[in-house]
Amino acid sequence: MLQDGMTLEALIDALVRLPLSNRDSIRLMIAALESGDFDVAPDFAARPSHLKFIYDPPRSMRVVDIVMLTEHHTYSSAEIWLRLRP
């Protein structure tokens, strides 16, 4: 699945379903995004961007989604593709 590519949304769904704390799931998501093991589309390296965590309920510590904010667009996790580098 990772070699063919998957959305960030699918990764988030898989990690929050694991028998881990939400905190550990989020750490794994961030580690995956920062690892350099994935080609990410669209490419956020060329322009300023920021990860924003979506919590459920608001002000809780339970992350349920991640969006990427850039100067011109907000990308939902369903719009961000990850493909494992060969």
QUIGI-V966633 format. One record per pair of residues at least 4 apart in sequence whose ideal C-beta (glycine too) atoms are under 7 Angstrom apart, sorted by the first residue. I is the first residue (numbers start at 1). J is the second residue. Records with the same first field share a line. If there is no record, write none. Layout:
BEGIN
I->J, J
END
This chain:
BEGIN
1->6
2->6, 84
3->84
5->81, 82, 83
6->10, 11, 82
7->77, 78, 80, 81
8->12, 66, 77, 80, 82
9->13, 77, 78
10->14
11->15, 29, 32, 82
12->16, 29, 65, 66, 77
13->17
15->25, 28, 29
16->22, 25
18->25
20->24, 25
22->26, 61, 62, 63
23->27
24->28
25->29
26->30, 63
27->31
28->32
29->33, 66
30->34
31->35
32->38
37->84, 85
38->82, 83, 84, 85
39->83, 85
40->44, 80, 82
41->81
42->75
44->49, 68, 70
47->70, 71
48->70, 71
49->68, 69, 70
50->69
51->66, 68
52->67, 69
53->63, 66
54->63, 64, 65, 66, 67
55->59, 60, 62, 63, 64
56->60, 62, 64
65->77
66->77
67->74, 75, 76, 77
68->75, 80
69->74
75->79, 80
END
